[in-house]
Every structure is written in C-alpha cells, then in structure tokens.
Amino acid sequence: MFGSIGRLTVVPGRRDELIGILKQSAADMPGCLSYVVAKDSSDENAIWVTEVWESIASHDASLSLPSVKNAIVRGKSIISSFDKIAVTNPVWGVGLPASHTH
C-alpha cells in the first residue's frame, strides 16, 4: 500500500470551498482505499488530507482522471500552499480491506 499525508492552506475564507472541490473529485478513484479530509483545528484556512492507496501506481493514475484534473484547476487559485508532510506505507487500518493489510 501507499499513503500520504498533506496539509493544504487556502486563501482566507475559502476552506469550505476547497473541501467541496475535494469531495467531488475523490468520489470514484480506482485503487483509493481511504481519502480523509479534515479541518485543521488551529488554522481556519488549513485542511489535512490523509490518503491510502493500493499502490503508488494507482495514486499516480488518479492524477489523470477528469474529475481530479478539474479539481486541480479549480483548487489552484484558492490554495496558497501545499505541504506533503509524509509518504507512508500503511500496514493496517480500521475499514481497510483485510487483503490489503499486513
């Protein structure tokens, strides 16, 4: 499995708009086992995205999906910074298929 954790900061007052964009784009991504968007509790302009994928190849392939490409275009103008905090190798998780965990 492949995982990543990122922090996105938006221009002031646009966080809920970006959350909506991400919700639309992430609905049907083949190979995505978990995609969690969370509001930062101490910064009203930041969100955290935690992803788990079957493989890095499935993650990379998602970037070619029309819904994801559209989200990138729509989100680009309101995202002021993106920090990839960590790349991970998930080994277990509540809700993850047992066949994918070790």
N, CA, C and O atoms as a Tinker XYZ file with bonds, in Angstrom:
   408  protein
     1  N      0.839000   -1.186000    0.000000    73     2
     2  CA     0.000000    0.000000    0.000000    64     1     3
     3  C      0.880000    1.244000    0.000000    63     2     4     5
     4  O      2.059000    1.202000    0.350000    81     3
     5  N      0.271000    2.336000   -0.401000    73     3     6
     6  CA     0.933000    3.641000   -0.440000    64     5     7
     7  C      0.046000    4.633000    0.289000    63     6     8     9
     8  O     -1.174000    4.607000    0.131000    81     7
     9  N      0.638000    5.497000    1.073000    73     7    10
    10  CA    -0.124000    6.519000    1.772000    64     9    11
    11  C      0.581000    7.851000    1.739000    63    10    12    13
    12  O      1.791000    7.932000    1.527000    81    11
    13  N     -0.193000    8.892000    1.951000    73    11    14
    14  CA     0.398000   10.226000    2.081000    64    13    15
    15  C     -0.460000   11.073000    2.995000    63    14    16    17
    16  O     -1.666000   10.868000    3.134000    81    15
    17  N      0.206000   12.031000    3.613000    73    15    18
    18  CA    -0.452000   12.997000    4.481000    64    17    19
    19  C      0.008000   14.366000    4.026000    63    18    20    21
    20  O      1.207000   14.635000    3.956000    81    19
    21  N     -0.945000   15.232000    3.715000    73    19    22
    22  CA    -0.600000   16.568000    3.244000    64    21    23
    23  C     -1.424000   17.636000    3.933000    63    22    24    25
    24  O     -2.529000   17.382000    4.412000    81    23
    25  N     -0.873000   18.818000    3.973000    73    23    26
    26  CA    -1.552000   19.979000    4.561000    64    25    27
    27  C     -1.709000   21.018000    3.469000    63    26    28    29
    28  O     -0.730000   21.429000    2.847000    81    27
    29  N     -2.945000   21.444000    3.237000    73    27    30
    30  CA    -3.234000   22.469000    2.254000    64    29    31
    31  C     -3.751000   23.706000    2.975000    63    30    32    33
    32  O     -4.622000   23.611000    3.840000    81    31
    33  N     -3.222000   24.844000    2.623000    73    31    34
    34  CA    -3.685000   26.113000    3.178000    64    33    35
    35  C     -4.318000   26.897000    2.041000    63    34    36    37
    36  O     -3.764000   26.986000    0.945000    81    35
    37  N     -5.478000   27.460000    2.314000    73    35    38
    38  CA    -6.205000   28.212000    1.291000    64    37    39
    39  C     -6.187000   29.694000    1.614000    63    38    40    41
    40  O     -5.874000   30.103000    2.732000    81    39
    41  N     -6.530000   30.493000    0.605000    73    39    42
    42  CA    -6.665000   31.925000    0.855000    64    41    43
    43  C     -7.793000   32.107000    1.874000    63    42    44    45
    44  O     -8.731000   31.310000    1.896000    81    43
    45  N     -7.717000   33.131000    2.710000    73    43    46
    46  CA    -8.694000   33.302000    3.789000    64    45    47
    47  C    -10.155000   33.202000    3.327000    63    46    48    49
    48  O    -10.572000   33.801000    2.336000    81    47
    49  N    -10.903000   32.411000    4.101000    73    47    50
    50  CA   -12.334000   32.291000    3.876000    64    49    51
    51  C    -12.758000   31.295000    2.814000    63    50    52    53
    52  O    -13.945000   31.223000    2.499000    81    51
    53  N    -11.836000   30.523000    2.247000    73    51    54
    54  CA   -12.187000   29.630000    1.132000    64    53    55
    55  C    -12.031000   28.141000    1.476000    63    54    56    57
    56  O    -12.102000   27.291000    0.589000    81    55
    57  N    -11.819000   27.824000    2.757000    73    55    58
    58  CA   -11.571000   26.433000    3.137000    64    57    59
    59  C    -12.740000   25.509000    2.773000    63    58    60    61
    60  O    -12.522000   24.436000    2.211000    81    59
    61  N    -13.970000   25.912000    3.086000    73    59    62
    62  CA   -15.114000   25.050000    2.789000    64    61    63
    63  C    -15.277000   24.836000    1.290000    63    62    64    65
    64  O    -15.720000   23.771000    0.861000    81    63
    65  N    -14.928000   25.828000    0.498000    73    63    66
    66  CA   -14.978000   25.687000   -0.952000    64    65    67
    67  C    -14.011000   24.600000   -1.417000    63    66    68    69
    68  O    -14.366000   23.769000   -2.253000    81    67
    69  N    -12.795000   24.606000   -0.880000    73    67    70
    70  CA   -11.825000   23.588000   -1.263000    64    69    71
    71  C    -12.275000   22.203000   -0.796000    63    70    72    73
    72  O    -12.099000   21.222000   -1.519000    81    71
    73  N    -12.843000   22.112000    0.385000    73    71    74
    74  CA   -13.352000   20.829000    0.870000    64    73    75
    75  C    -14.405000   20.287000   -0.102000    63    74    76    77
    76  O    -14.407000   19.097000   -0.415000    81    75
    77  N    -15.285000   21.147000   -0.572000    73    75    78
    78  CA   -16.300000   20.739000   -1.544000    64    77    79
    79  C    -15.686000   20.238000   -2.838000    63    78    80    81
    80  O    -16.144000   19.244000   -3.402000    81    79
    81  N    -14.650000   20.920000   -3.313000    73    79    82
    82  CA   -13.961000   20.502000   -4.538000    64    81    83
    83  C    -13.346000   19.120000   -4.346000    63    82    84    85
    84  O    -13.464000   18.262000   -5.221000    81    83
    85  N    -12.696000   18.900000   -3.214000    73    83    86
    86  CA   -12.062000   17.610000   -2.944000    64    85    87
    87  C    -13.094000   16.494000   -2.816000    63    86    88    89
    88  O    -12.861000   15.380000   -3.285000    81    87
    89  N    -14.224000   16.781000   -2.188000    73    87    90
    90  CA   -15.273000   15.772000   -2.040000    64    89    91
    91  C    -15.789000   15.326000   -3.397000    63    90    92    93
    92  O    -16.026000   14.137000   -3.611000    81    91
    93  N    -15.961000   16.252000   -4.299000    73    91    94
    94  CA   -16.450000   15.912000   -5.643000    64    93    95
    95  C    -15.427000   15.094000   -6.411000    63    94    96    97
    96  O    -15.778000   14.114000   -7.069000    81    95
    97  N    -14.169000   15.487000   -6.331000    73    95    98
    98  CA   -13.142000   14.848000   -7.159000    64    97    99
    99  C    -12.748000   13.468000   -6.655000    63    98   100   101
   100  O    -12.311000   12.629000   -7.442000    81    99
   101  N    -12.891000   13.219000   -5.372000    73    99   102
   102  CA   -12.391000   11.975000   -4.791000    64   101   103
   103  C    -13.446000   10.870000   -4.702000    63   102   104   105
   104  O    -13.178000    9.803000   -4.150000    81   103
   105  N    -14.614000   11.112000   -5.229000    73   103   106
   106  CA   -15.711000   10.155000   -5.076000    64   105   107
   107  C    -15.426000    8.787000   -5.686000    63   106   108   109
   108  O    -15.725000    7.767000   -5.065000    81   107
   109  N    -14.862000    8.742000   -6.871000    73   107   110
   110  CA   -14.627000    7.462000   -7.553000    64   109   111
   111  C    -13.222000    7.389000   -8.106000    63   110   112   113
   112  O    -13.002000    7.628000   -9.294000    81   111
   113  N    -12.269000    7.058000   -7.248000    73   111   114
   114  CA   -10.878000    6.942000   -7.680000    64   113   115
   115  C    -10.455000    5.481000   -7.527000    63   114   116   117
   116  O    -10.275000    5.006000   -6.405000    81   115
   117  N    -10.295000    4.765000   -8.642000    73   115   118
   118  CA    -9.885000    3.358000   -8.564000    64   117   119
   119  C     -8.576000    3.197000   -7.785000    63   118   120   121
   120  O     -7.610000    3.926000   -8.007000    81   119
   121  N     -8.569000    2.238000   -6.882000    73   119   122
   122  CA    -7.371000    1.967000   -6.096000    64   121   123
   123  C     -7.264000    2.778000   -4.823000    63   122   124   125
   124  O     -6.347000    2.561000   -4.031000    81   123
   125  N     -8.185000    3.716000   -4.605000    73   123   126
   126  CA    -8.163000    4.524000   -3.379000    64   125   127
   127  C     -8.914000    3.772000   -2.291000    63   126   128   129
   128  O    -10.107000    3.501000   -2.428000    81   127
   129  N     -8.218000    3.437000   -1.213000    73   127   130
   130  CA    -8.815000    2.698000   -0.110000    64   129   131
   131  C     -9.350000    3.622000    0.977000    63   130   132   133
   132  O    -10.289000    3.269000    1.689000    81   131
   133  N     -8.756000    4.797000    1.103000    73   131   134
   134  CA    -9.195000    5.770000    2.108000    64   133   135
   135  C     -8.732000    7.158000    1.688000    63   134   136   137
   136  O     -7.592000    7.345000    1.263000    81   135
   137  N     -9.637000    8.135000    1.813000    73   135   138
   138  CA    -9.317000    9.526000    1.486000    64   137   139
   139  C    -10.039000   10.364000    2.522000    63   138   140   141
   140  O    -11.260000   10.512000    2.469000    81   139
   141  N     -9.288000   10.911000    3.461000    73   139   142
   142  CA    -9.880000   11.656000    4.575000    64   141   143
   143  C     -9.461000   13.119000    4.489000    63   142   144   145
   144  O     -8.274000   13.436000    4.415000    81   143
   145  N    -10.457000   14.004000    4.501000    73   143   146
   146  CA   -10.211000   15.440000    4.516000    64   145   147
   147  C    -10.650000   15.947000    5.888000    63   146   148   149
   148  O    -11.778000   15.701000    6.316000    81   147
   149  N     -9.757000   16.651000    6.571000    73   147   150
   150  CA   -10.061000   17.136000    7.919000    64   149   151
   151  C     -9.693000   18.607000    8.048000    63   150   152   153
   152  O     -8.669000   19.051000    7.528000    81   151
   153  N    -10.536000   19.353000    8.745000    73   151   154
   154  CA   -10.225000   20.755000    9.030000    64   153   155
   155  C     -9.137000   20.819000   10.092000    63   154   156   157
   156  O     -9.186000   20.080000   11.075000    81   155
   157  N     -8.161000   21.690000    9.902000    73   155   158
   158  CA    -7.144000   21.929000   10.919000    64   157   159
   159  C     -7.830000   22.634000   12.084000    63   158   160   161
   160  O     -8.542000   23.617000   11.880000    81   159
   161  N     -7.624000   22.145000   13.295000    73   159   162
   162  CA    -8.316000   22.720000   14.458000    64   161   163
   163  C     -7.723000   24.037000   14.940000    63   162   164   165
   164  O     -8.352000   24.741000   15.730000    81   163
   165  N     -6.520000   24.384000   14.476000    73   163   166
   166  CA    -5.912000   25.626000   14.956000    64   165   167
   167  C     -5.701000   26.663000   13.850000    63   166   168   169
   168  O     -5.256000   27.777000   14.127000    81   167
   169  N     -6.014000   26.310000   12.610000    73   167   170
   170  CA    -5.853000   27.250000   11.490000    64   169   171
   171  C     -7.094000   27.165000   10.623000    63   170   172   173
   172  O     -7.312000   26.162000    9.944000    81   171
   173  N     -7.904000   28.204000   10.641000    73   171   174
   174  CA    -9.182000   28.193000    9.923000    64   173   175
   175  C     -9.029000   28.186000    8.405000    63   174   176   177
   176  O    -10.024000   28.080000    7.688000    81   175
   177  N     -7.818000   28.296000    7.912000    73   175   178
   178  CA    -7.577000   28.281000    6.472000    64   177   179
   179  C     -6.835000   27.030000    6.010000    63   178   180   181
   180  O     -6.375000   26.975000    4.869000    81   179
   181  N     -6.713000   26.025000    6.875000    73   179   182
   182  CA    -5.942000   24.834000    6.522000    64   181   183
   183  C     -6.773000   23.566000    6.639000    63   182   184   185
   184  O     -7.688000   23.467000    7.456000    81   183
   185  N     -6.425000   22.595000    5.792000    73   183   186
   186  CA    -7.012000   21.262000    5.874000    64   185   187
   187  C     -5.894000   20.228000    5.769000    63   186   188   189
   188  O     -4.803000   20.514000    5.276000    81   187
   189  N     -6.191000   19.040000    6.237000    73   187   190
   190  CA    -5.289000   17.901000    6.153000    64   189   191
   191  C     -5.943000   16.850000    5.262000    63   190   192   193
   192  O     -7.142000   16.591000    5.372000    81   191
   193  N     -5.154000   16.252000    4.386000    73   191   194
   194  CA    -5.647000   15.170000    3.540000    64   193   195
   195  C     -4.776000   13.946000    3.809000    63   194   196   197
   196  O     -3.557000   13.980000    3.639000    81   195
   197  N     -5.427000   12.867000    4.232000    73   195   198
   198  CA    -4.746000   11.610000    4.506000    64   197   199
   199  C     -5.289000   10.577000    3.522000    63   198   200   201
   200  O     -6.494000   10.332000    3.463000    81   199
   201  N     -4.383000    9.974000    2.750000    73   199   202
   202  CA    -4.777000    9.055000    1.688000    64   201   203
   203  C     -4.132000    7.687000    1.878000    63   202   204   205
   204  O     -2.999000    7.582000    2.346000    81   203
   205  N     -4.869000    6.641000    1.508000    73   203   206
   206  CA    -4.327000    5.285000    1.438000    64   205   207
   207  C     -4.740000    4.710000    0.087000    63   206   208   209
   208  O     -5.911000    4.739000   -0.293000    81   207
   209  N     -3.752000    4.191000   -0.620000    73   207   210
   210  CA    -3.951000    3.647000   -1.971000    64   209   211
   211  C     -3.444000    2.221000   -2.034000    63   210   212   213
   212  O     -2.579000    1.820000   -1.255000    81   211
   213  N     -3.992000    1.457000   -2.973000    73   211   214
   214  CA    -3.496000    0.094000   -3.193000    64   213   215
   215  C     -2.010000    0.115000   -3.546000    63   214   216   217
   216  O     -1.252000   -0.764000   -3.135000    81   215
   217  N     -1.601000    1.133000   -4.316000    73   215   218
   218  CA    -0.203000    1.242000   -4.740000    64   217   219
   219  C      0.085000    2.673000   -5.161000    63   218   220   221
   220  O     -0.835000    3.465000   -5.363000    81   219
   221  N      1.350000    2.999000   -5.292000    73   219   222
   222  CA     1.713000    4.322000   -5.786000    64   221   223
   223  C      1.242000    4.485000   -7.233000    63   222   224   225
   224  O      0.909000    5.589000   -7.664000    81   223
   225  N      1.218000    3.377000   -7.978000    73   223   226
   226  CA     0.745000    3.435000   -9.369000    64   225   227
   227  C     -0.727000    3.844000   -9.430000    63   226   228   229
   228  O     -1.109000    4.619000  -10.306000    81   227
   229  N     -1.558000    3.337000   -8.517000    73   227   230
   230  CA    -2.974000    3.721000   -8.525000    64   229   231
   231  C     -3.127000    5.188000   -8.127000    63   230   232   233
   232  O     -3.991000    5.885000   -8.660000    81   231
   233  N     -2.303000    5.660000   -7.201000    73   231   234
   234  CA    -2.316000    7.074000   -6.856000    64   233   235
   235  C     -1.940000    7.926000   -8.065000    63   234   236   237
   236  O     -2.638000    8.882000   -8.403000    81   235
   237  N     -0.841000    7.573000   -8.707000    73   235   238
   238  CA    -0.373000    8.352000   -9.858000    64   237   239
   239  C     -1.394000    8.336000  -10.991000    63   238   240   241
   240  O     -1.580000    9.348000  -11.667000    81   239
   241  N     -2.054000    7.205000  -11.205000    73   239   242
   242  CA    -3.073000    7.101000  -12.257000    64   241   243
   243  C     -4.260000    8.014000  -11.967000    63   242   244   245
   244  O     -4.899000    8.514000  -12.893000    81   243
   245  N     -4.557000    8.233000  -10.695000    73   243   246
   246  CA    -5.701000    9.086000  -10.339000    64   245   247
   247  C     -5.508000   10.517000  -10.831000    63   246   248   249
   248  O     -6.482000   11.234000  -11.059000    81   247
   249  N     -4.269000   10.927000  -10.991000    73   247   250
   250  CA    -3.996000   12.294000  -11.438000    64   249   251
   251  C     -4.428000   12.526000  -12.880000    63   250   252   253
   252  O     -4.507000   13.671000  -13.327000    81   251
   253  N     -4.708000   11.446000  -13.615000    73   251   254
   254  CA    -5.172000   11.552000  -14.997000    64   253   255
   255  C     -6.696000   11.526000  -15.117000    63   254   256   257
   256  O     -7.234000   11.746000  -16.202000    81   255
   257  N     -7.390000   11.259000  -14.017000    73   255   258
   258  CA    -8.852000   11.228000  -14.055000    64   257   259
   259  C     -9.411000   12.618000  -14.329000    63   258   260   261
   260  O     -8.911000   13.595000  -13.770000    81   259
   261  N    -10.438000   12.737000  -15.175000    73   259   262
   262  CA   -11.027000   14.059000  -15.458000    64   261   263
   263  C    -11.480000   14.800000  -14.194000    63   262   264   265
   264  O    -11.300000   16.014000  -14.094000    81   263
   265  N    -12.065000   14.082000  -13.231000    73   263   266
   266  CA   -12.537000   14.747000  -12.012000    64   265   267
   267  C    -11.378000   15.318000  -11.200000    63   266   268   269
   268  O    -11.502000   16.391000  -10.610000    81   267
   269  N    -10.260000   14.611000  -11.169000    73   267   270
   270  CA    -9.090000   15.076000  -10.420000    64   269   271
   271  C     -8.421000   16.230000  -11.164000    63   270   272   273
   272  O     -8.033000   17.220000  -10.545000    81   271
   273  N     -8.285000   16.113000  -12.462000    73   271   274
   274  CA    -7.705000   17.211000  -13.247000    64   273   275
   275  C     -8.524000   18.487000  -13.069000    63   274   276   277
   276  O     -7.962000   19.572000  -12.916000    81   275
   277  N     -9.848000   18.358000  -13.089000    73   275   278
   278  CA   -10.734000   19.505000  -12.898000    64   277   279
   279  C    -10.561000   20.101000  -11.503000    63   278   280   281
   280  O    -10.546000   21.321000  -11.346000    81   279
   281  N    -10.431000   19.246000  -10.497000    73   279   282
   282  CA   -10.244000   19.727000   -9.125000    64   281   283
   283  C     -8.934000   20.495000   -8.987000    63   282   284   285
   284  O     -8.873000   21.500000   -8.279000    81   283
   285  N     -7.896000   20.028000   -9.657000    73   283   286
   286  CA    -6.605000   20.721000   -9.603000    64   285   287
   287  C     -6.737000   22.119000  -10.191000    63   286   288   289
   288  O     -6.237000   23.089000   -9.622000    81   287
   289  N     -7.405000   22.215000  -11.319000    73   287   290
   290  CA    -7.611000   23.531000  -11.954000    64   289   291
   291  C     -8.435000   24.432000  -11.045000    63   290   292   293
   292  O     -8.083000   25.594000  -10.843000    81   291
   293  N     -9.532000   23.908000  -10.493000    73   291   294
   294  CA   -10.416000   24.713000   -9.635000    64   293   295
   295  C     -9.740000   25.104000   -8.321000    63   294   296   297
   296  O     -9.919000   26.221000   -7.835000    81   295
   297  N     -8.968000   24.187000   -7.750000    73   295   298
   298  CA    -8.356000   24.450000   -6.457000    64   297   299
   299  C     -7.118000   25.322000   -6.511000    63   298   300   301
   300  O     -6.793000   26.005000   -5.539000    81   299
   301  N     -6.427000   25.305000   -7.636000    73   299   302
   302  CA    -5.159000   26.026000   -7.769000    64   301   303
   303  C     -5.259000   27.503000   -7.383000    63   302   304   305
   304  O     -4.347000   28.048000   -6.762000    81   303
   305  N     -6.355000   28.138000   -7.749000    73   303   306
   306  CA    -6.485000   29.579000   -7.495000    64   305   307
   307  C     -6.771000   29.916000   -6.034000    63   306   308   309
   308  O     -6.597000   31.064000   -5.625000    81   307
   309  N     -7.206000   28.936000   -5.239000    73   307   310
   310  CA    -7.516000   29.236000   -3.837000    64   309   311
   311  C     -6.544000   28.584000   -2.850000    63   310   312   313
   312  O     -6.605000   28.864000   -1.652000    81   311
   313  N     -5.652000   27.720000   -3.336000    73   311   314
   314  CA    -4.653000   27.098000   -2.456000    64   313   315
   315  C     -3.428000   27.999000   -2.396000    63   314   316   317
   316  O     -2.816000   28.296000   -3.422000    81   315
   317  N     -3.077000   28.428000   -1.196000    73   315   318
   318  CA    -1.899000   29.288000   -1.054000    64   317   319
   319  C     -0.635000   28.481000   -0.776000    63   318   320   321
   320  O      0.468000   28.935000   -1.082000    81   319
   321  N     -0.784000   27.271000   -0.189000    73   319   322
   322  CA     0.387000   26.411000   -0.007000    64   321   323
   323  C     -0.047000   24.963000    0.158000    63   322   324   325
   324  O     -1.145000   24.673000    0.633000    81   323
   325  N      0.847000   24.058000   -0.247000    73   323   326
   326  CA     0.633000   22.628000   -0.096000    64   325   327
   327  C      1.921000   22.035000    0.444000    63   326   328   329
   328  O      2.991000   22.209000   -0.139000    81   327
   329  N      1.809000   21.336000    1.559000    73   327   330
   330  CA     2.962000   20.690000    2.169000    64   329   331
   331  C      2.705000   19.202000    2.259000    63   330   332   333
   332  O      1.778000   18.771000    2.945000    81   331
   333  N      3.527000   18.401000    1.566000    73   331   334
   334  CA     3.446000   16.947000    1.725000    64   333   335
   335  C      4.218000   16.631000    2.993000    63   334   336   337
   336  O      5.448000   16.671000    3.012000    81   335
   337  N      3.495000   16.320000    4.037000    73   335   338
   338  CA     4.093000   16.087000    5.343000    64   337   339
   339  C      4.789000   14.738000    5.398000    63   338   340   341
   340  O      5.883000   14.620000    5.950000    81   339
   341  N      4.151000   13.713000    4.821000    73   339   342
   342  CA     4.738000   12.377000    4.904000    64   341   343
   343  C      4.227000   11.486000    3.788000    63   342   344   345
   344  O      3.081000   11.600000    3.353000    81   343
   345  N      5.093000   10.603000    3.336000    73   343   346
   346  CA     4.716000    9.482000    2.488000    64   345   347
   347  C      4.818000    8.270000    3.393000    63   346   348   349
   348  O      5.817000    8.092000    4.090000    81   347
   349  N      3.780000    7.430000    3.384000    73   347   350
   350  CA     3.731000    6.317000    4.322000    64   349   351
   351  C      3.511000    4.987000    3.604000    63   350   352   353
   352  O      3.148000    4.947000    2.429000    81   351
   353  N      3.738000    3.911000    4.336000    73   351   354
   354  CA     3.441000    2.552000    3.880000    64   353   355
   355  C      2.463000    1.944000    4.877000    63   354   356   357
   356  O      2.879000    1.252000    5.806000    81   355
   357  N      1.149000    2.197000    4.694000    73   355   358
   358  CA     0.160000    1.686000    5.642000    64   357   359
   359  C      0.233000    0.161000    5.771000    63   358   360   361
   360  O      0.401000   -0.547000    4.778000    81   359
   361  N      0.108000   -0.329000    6.994000    73   359   362
   362  CA     0.140000   -1.764000    7.243000    64   361   363
   363  C     -1.155000   -2.297000    7.856000    63   362   364   365
   364  O     -1.401000   -3.503000    7.834000    81   363
   365  N     -1.968000   -1.421000    8.391000    73   363   366
   366  CA    -3.229000   -1.828000    8.991000    64   365   367
   367  C     -4.087000   -0.595000    9.190000    63   366   368   369
   368  O     -3.567000    0.502000    9.396000    81   367
   369  N     -5.395000   -0.768000    9.131000    73   367   370
   370  CA    -6.289000    0.332000    9.420000    64   369   371
   371  C     -7.724000   -0.128000    9.527000    63   370   372   373
   372  O     -8.162000   -0.994000    8.770000    81   371
   373  N     -8.458000    0.447000   10.460000    73   371   374
   374  CA    -9.880000    0.159000   10.586000    64   373   375
   375  C    -10.540000    0.558000    9.275000    63   374   376   377
   376  O    -10.345000    1.673000    8.790000    81   375
   377  N    -11.310000   -0.338000    8.709000    73   375   378
   378  CA   -12.002000   -0.055000    7.461000    64   377   379
   379  C    -11.222000   -0.431000    6.203000    63   378   380   381
   380  O    -11.802000   -0.494000    5.119000    81   379
   381  N     -9.929000   -0.679000    6.328000    73   379   382
   382  CA    -9.163000   -1.105000    5.153000    64   381   383
   383  C     -9.430000   -2.581000    4.903000    63   382   384   385
   384  O     -9.561000   -3.345000    5.858000    81   383
   385  N     -9.514000   -3.002000    3.652000    73   383   386
   386  CA    -9.743000   -4.417000    3.362000    64   385   387
   387  C     -8.627000   -5.285000    3.943000    63   386   388   389
   388  O     -7.448000   -4.947000    3.834000    81   387
   389  N     -9.000000   -6.385000    4.549000    73   387   390
   390  CA    -8.022000   -7.274000    5.185000    64   389   391
   391  C     -6.995000   -7.779000    4.197000    63   390   392   393
   392  O     -5.847000   -8.021000    4.570000    81   391
   393  N     -7.386000   -7.945000    2.934000    73   391   394
   394  CA    -6.453000   -8.467000    1.946000    64   393   395
   395  C     -5.339000   -7.479000    1.612000    63   394   396   397
   396  O     -4.334000   -7.849000    1.005000    81   395
   397  N     -5.523000   -6.228000    2.011000    73   395   398
   398  CA    -4.503000   -5.209000    1.726000    64   397   399
   399  C     -3.624000   -4.915000    2.930000    63   398   400   401
   400  O     -2.633000   -4.195000    2.808000    81   399
   401  N     -3.966000   -5.453000    4.081000    73   399   402
   402  CA    -3.181000   -5.131000    5.281000    64   401   403
   403  C     -2.223000   -6.263000    5.592000    63   402   404   405
   404  O     -2.397000   -7.401000    5.157000    81   403
   405  N     -1.213000   -5.910000    6.355000    73   403   406
   406  CA    -0.188000   -6.892000    6.729000    64   405   407
   407  C     -0.080000   -6.974000    8.233000    63   406   408
   408  O      0.727000   -7.743000    8.753000    81   407
